[in-house]
Amino acid sequence: MHPFSVLTLGIFVAGYITARWDLVTRLYELAIFAWNYGVVTRAAKGFGVLSLVFLIVFIPVQRLATLESNLHPRSPGSEDDGLMRVFWPTDLPRSDCNGVVVGWRNSALDVLVVAVLEEVEPRRVESALKLGNLLRNAPHPVSRIYEQCGKSSISVLGVSNTPDTVEVDSSWIRVTIAPKQRVPSVTCARASSIQIILFERPLPGRMQYMSLNPIALALGDKHDGFKQDFADSGEEDDEKRERLSKETKRKLVEKLKQHSVIKRIPSPKERALATIVNQINWAWELEKLLQQNVSRIGTRPKRALSVSERVVESATTARDMVLVWLWELITIYVLPVIKKVFVLGLMAHRVVAEMLLRILEWRLRPRYAALKDISATAQQVEIRLQQFCYWPMQYVTLRMRKNDWASVTTSHPDYIRFYNSLWLVANDVIIGMAFGSYIIENAGWVADEISRLLTTYTVEALQSSISWLMGWPAGLKLNTELAAFLGDLFLWVIEYWASCIETIRPMLPRIVLIIGFSSFAGASMPLALFSDLLSILTIHIYSFYLASARIFHWQLNILQSLFHLFRGKKHNVLRNRIDSCDYGLDQLLVGTILFTVLFFLLPTVVVFYLNFAIARMAIILFKACFDTALSCLNHFPLFALMLRVKDPKRLPGGIRFELRDTQDFGATSNDNIPLRQHPSTSVISLQSIPLDFKSMFYQYFQMGNRIRKHYLSPRVALCLLTGKFVPPLNRRNLYSLQYSMLPAKRAGVMEMWDAVNSLPASKRKSMPIQVPILASGRRFPSNYGGGRSRSYG
Amino acid sequence: MLTTTPYLTIRRPSPTTAEFTLTTCPPLTLPLRAALFGVLCLRFIAVLSVIIGIYAAFFSPTGLLPPPIFPSGRISFLDFDLNNFLLHILHLLYISRPGQYLAPLAISLPPYAVLALSALTSYIALFARIHTTESLLVLRGLGIQMSSSVGGGNFFRLGGGTFMKRTRFIPTEKIQDILINEAFKGFEVRYYLVIVVEGEQDVVVCFPRLLPRRKIVERVWRGARGCLYEKDGPVLSAGAGGGGGSHGGNGAWRGGSGNGKSG
C-alpha cells in the first residue's frame, strides 16, 4: 500500500476515534465483559468440535460418494462412452483424392456424413460453411434445411485419405477410402469403438424417402365421433366390451411396466434417430448443392468454352429466345383466361355439389338416418361428390410441393392418395363404360332376365316353399290349421306383391336403360343402383321376415313366462330375477293348458320363421357382395400396389439394420494391438423396408374383422334363435373404409375459393405462400392460415 | 435329421453391437447339403407334376405330336412363338413316361379335386420351409431389431429362401425394459424374453416362434442388456443360474404365473 494512503487511513481512524470516543469505550467494556464471562473460550470450543465433525464424518462420506458414483455412473448426460457413430452414404463417389468430410454433427461422437469435398483445405471449408458460401444458389430457402434437419449448421467432420502426419482436431474422423473399397475405414482419436452405419440415400427427385413409421395410406382415424353418435345399442355393446378388454390389458401392461427398477433417461444419441432419418432424406439434395458450390473455395480450374461450343451455345440461345417469346405470348394472354374459366367452372361445380351434399346429409332428427345411410346409390354419389370437393384442395397442396425442397417428405402420402383416387375414378369410368354399353345394347334381354329371376326366386320359389310347409314338410306333422292360416296369409300378400311387380314390369327396360346410362359415371354407380333395386324388389321378403320373427318372438316370450308359471315361479321385473309365487288353482290350470297349446304350435311357427330368415340372410349376403365390389372399386390401393412393384422405396414401412460380416470383437481383443489405433468397428447397413401388403390392405382386414365380429358373434346366433331382429351393421361403421381417403370435414366453398386463388402464377414466383395443409389428415379449419412451415413442426 | 433343437450363435464385432441368432438349421456339412439338395429336387418334381396334371386334366391334349414351335416350318427368330414353345415343352413332359403315369390319374379325378390337390401340392412345394431362424440385433444408441425368417440361411446355401424375413426395429428411446418372464404353454413352464415398449398395448416377445430354453434366454438377456446399457461393454459370461432374475417380471400377463424367478 502506498505510504501516503496509509497515512490518510491513519489520520481518518484517529479522527474517528476522537470524534466517537464514547462508542469506542463501550466496545472496550463489552470486550472485557465477554472475556470475564468466558464467551471466547466457549466459541473456540464450538469451533473445535465442528471442525472435528467435519474432518471425521463429512470428508469420508464425500469421498465414499464420489467413489460410488464413479463405480456406477447413472447420469445419462455423460454420454461420452467412447462409442462413435458414423452414418455413411454408400453411394458417395469414391476416389483416392484427399478431401474434407462434411456433414451433420448430432452430438460429439455422432455424425452423419453428407459429402466428401475433394481437393480443398479443411480450414477454408470451415470458414465457407460459417459464411454460408457453400450453400449459395440454393433453389429454395436454406433455413428450411436447418429447420428440417434439426441442427443449426453443417460442420466439417474430418478428413479423408489424409496421411497420419497431418494434425487434425481430436473430434475429427480420419477416413480412408479407395475407389474399390465399399466400406470406408474410419478412425477417430476420441473413439474407442465405432459403429459405421451404411445407408443408401433415397432420391428425393423420385420421391423416395425413409421413415421410422409406415407410410399412412389412409387419412387418420377421425370417424370416432360419428361412431359414438350413431351407433345403435347393439354396436355400443360390442364396442364397450372391446374397450373394456383393452382397458384391462392396458392395466396389466402398466403393472408390468412398474417392474422396471431404473428409469433410464435416453441420451441425446438415442433421441436423435428421428432427426437422423430426416437428415438421411436430405442427404442427396444437400450433397448436390455442396458439390455445386465447391468450386467457389477449391482450386480446381474451370475450363473455358471453345469456339465451336460458343457457336452452338449462341445458336441454341437464339432458338430458345423465339420459343420463350412464343411461350410468353401464350402464358400472358391465353392461359389466364383458360385458368379463370376453369376456376369459375370448378367453383360452380362446387356450389352444386354443396347443395346436393346438404340434401344427402339432411336428417329429420339428429338420431334419424340420412338418405346416404339408407341407400347405396346416395352413398356412392356422396363419396364421389366429396372426392370432387377434396381434389382441388389436394391439388393445391401438391402444387405447393414444387415451391419447396424435394426432400420435404410430408406431402408424399398425400400425393399417393391423390393419384390413387384419380386413378380409381378413371378405372371406374372405364369399366363403367364397358359395362354400360353392354347393358344399353342388351337392355331388353337384361330386363327380361331380371324379371324372370324376380318371378322365379322371389315369388314362385317363396310360393312353392310356403305350400310345401303347409303340407307336412319332410314328414314333420305340423299343426294343419295354423300352417294353413299362416301360409294363406303369406300367399295372399305374395300374390298382391306379384301383381305389383306385374305393373312394374313394363317399366323395367327403361329402368335398366337408366342404370346403363348411369354407368358412364363409373361402374360403381350401376352396382349401387342394382344393390338398391335388390332391396326395393325384395321388400316383401323383408316384411315377411319381420312379421314371422315378431310372431315367433312373442310366442317364445309367452312360453317362457308360462313355463315359470308351470313351475310356480314368476319373473320379477323390478329385481330382474325369478321369484316363487303362489298361483291360484284356476290360474295354474289355464296357464298350463295355454302352455301346452302354445308349445305344440311352436314348431309350425318355427318353420315359417326359419324359411323367411334364411331368405333374408341370403339377401344380406347378396348385398354384402355388392358392397364389397363397391368398396373395391372405390378404395383399392391400386397406385400403392403399382408403386410397390415399380419403386418400393417410395413406400417406406420402417427401417431395418443388418450386421455386416467383420472380424469378431473377441478376435481383435486377443491381439495386442492398442485400442486407440484400431478401435473395434462394427459395420451395419441401414435399409428401408417397403410397406408390407398387410398394412396396405389394413382397411380391408379391419372391415372384414368388423363384419365377422358383427355377424358371426354368438349374439347374432342368439338373436336368430329367439327371433329377435338382427340389427344390420351400421353403414357408417361398415364403410368407414370408403371414407378413409376423405377428410372428416370437407372444406367449405370459400375455403376452396381461397385455396384455388392462392396458387402461384408461375414457378418463378416462388413466394412462400400460406396454404392450408392437408397432409396427414389434420383438421382443415384449425390449421387454416397456420402456414406451411409451422405445420411441419 | 434336417433340423436340430434351436441353438444360439452370437456375432459381436464390437462391444456395442451384437447379434444373437437362434436357428434350427444345423451347421452345414456335406451330407446335410446333399439332403437339402434332395429336398429341393423333390420340390421341383412336385411342381412339375402339378403342371403336368393340370395340363392333362384341363387342356385335354390329343395325340403324341407336340404343337410346332415354328408354325411356318422355317427356323427363325421372327417366327418364334413363345406360347407354342411353352406348349411344346409341356407336351414333351406330358408324353414322357412319368407324365403318362400321371395323366390318367389326373383325368380320372373330378376337376375340383385336381385343382385342390394341385393347389395344396404347389403350396407345400413352394412355401413350406424346413428351418426357422430368429435373431435379435442389439445396437447401442440405436435400438433392438428382431427378425424372424422361415428358412434359415440364404437360398444358395440350400437352406431355403429368406424372402419371408420379417423384421421389427424398436428404437432405444422407446424400450423401457428387457426382462425374462414365465408363462404356461401347454403343461410346461416357458421362460421367454420380453421387451416392454413405451406407448404400446402389448409387450413384445423375442423369439416368438422358437421360444428357447431358459439357459439361452438368460444368455441373450445378459448380452442384450450389456450391449445396450452398460458402459464397459457386456459381461461375457454365460452363467447358468445366479441371481440374475432381479428383473424377472411377475405380472400375470398372458397367463404368466404370479411367481417371480427363484434363480
Interface residues (C-beta under 8 A of the other chain):
Chain A: P73 D81 L83 R85 D110 S193 I194 Q195 I197 L212 K246 K249 R250 L252 V253 K255 L256 K257 H259 S260 V261 K263 R264 P266 S267 K269 E270 R271 L273 G654 I655 R656 F657 E658 L659 T662 Q663 D664 F665 G666 P679 S680 T681 S682 V683 I684 I689
Chain B: R11 R12 P13 S14 P15 T16 T17 E19 L137 L139 R140 G141 L142 G143 Q145 S147 T167 R168 F169 P171 T172 E173 Q176 D177 L179 V196 E200 Q201 D202 V203 Y229 K231 L236 S246 H247 G249 N250 G251 A252 W253
